[in-house]
Amino acid sequence: MDGAGHHSAVPVAVTGLDHFFGTGEARKQAIWDVSIEVARGSLTVLMGPSGSGKTTVLTLMGCLRDVQHGSVRLLGEELNGAAEARRVALRRRLGFIFQAHNLHESLSATQNVLMGLQVHGRGDNALRLRAAHHILGLVGLGDRLDYLPGSLSGGQKQRVAVARALVSNPEVVFADEPTAALDKESGATVVRMLKTLGRKRGTTTIMVTHDNRILDLADRIVTLEEGRIVKDVRAR
Ligand SMILES: Nc1ncnc2c1ncn2[C@@H]1O[C@H](COP(=O)(O)OP(=O)(O)OP(=O)(O)O)[C@@H](O)[C@H]1O
């Protein structure tokens, strides 16, 4: 166990976060004083109009962008001023699901999912293969293990990307419009999987979505407008 963050009840805590794009005359503030604490095992949805700052906040929390001002504590570690080596180590404990699924076209579904494990560089190959097949089964692709992305539908490709993000058993999953390319049924399957992982393993999910169907499943819905939180609603 490496530090207090591992079993922290608050895997992501953001305080007084501002963010700017551009320099000089073109410098523009995109995020204004955002603060949010996310509970372990919960599914939080970020919503709001186009350009309201959802993706910027998600990438700041997910260690994919430098924190300029304010605090982001991720799994117990402060990201503001964190050394790149620490951030690389943290990213290994995260899962990312983005709309552009970025699958390797020359690799099968199974090989793509294995890419989600190889960065960790541990474990034996038979175990990895079993993990990849297991998670592909869970997302309903047990009969497509050796298909190339080119012969999968958009929704099936997205499910491969979900399997790749989850195969390493991440502590926090960051997802940007993960259901945009999915039909109703596969979209619901993906979100139900994330909910189940939250319950069973304490996996925390933070998701940007415009998908109304997902809102019913969220534990919390945070709405951004013009870079500020304007609404923060918890389910139940
Ligand atoms: N790399 C960048 N350079 C300059 N401005 C940027 C950059 N990325 C985002 N912005 C600006 O920051 C603001 C927030 O953008 P962001 O992508 O976070 O919004 P969003 O809510 O995710 O939008 P969408 O729903 O359209 O994806 C917007 O005004 C956008 O133009």
The ligand as a Gaussian input file, in Angstrom:
#p B3LYP/6-31G(d) Opt

LIG

0 1
 N       -6.189000      23.765000     -26.068000
 C       -6.990000      24.827000     -25.910000
 N       -6.585000      26.060000     -26.265000
 C       -7.361000      27.147000     -26.090000
 N       -8.591000      27.093000     -25.568000
 C       -9.068000      25.880000     -25.204000
 C       -8.293000      24.690000     -25.359000
 N       -9.019000      23.649000     -24.912000
 C      -10.198000      24.164000     -24.498000
 N      -10.225000      25.492000     -24.669000
 C      -11.342000      26.393000     -24.307000
 O      -11.689000      26.170000     -22.953000
 C      -13.098000      26.155000     -22.788000
 C      -13.552000      24.825000     -22.202000
 O      -13.313000      23.784000     -23.140000
 P      -13.662000      22.262000     -22.846000
 O      -13.187000      21.448000     -23.982000
 O      -13.179000      21.918000     -21.495000
 O      -15.266000      22.321000     -22.833000
 P      -16.313000      21.114000     -22.848000
 O      -17.356000      21.501000     -21.860000
 O      -15.624000      19.834000     -22.646000
 O      -16.908000      21.221000     -24.319000
 P      -17.504000      20.075000     -25.310000
 O      -18.767000      19.587000     -24.683000
 O      -17.772000      20.843000     -26.565000
 O      -16.455000      19.032000     -25.453000
 C      -13.687000      26.456000     -24.149000
 O      -13.951000      27.844000     -24.216000
 C      -12.589000      26.081000     -25.103000
 O      -12.647000      26.874000     -26.261000

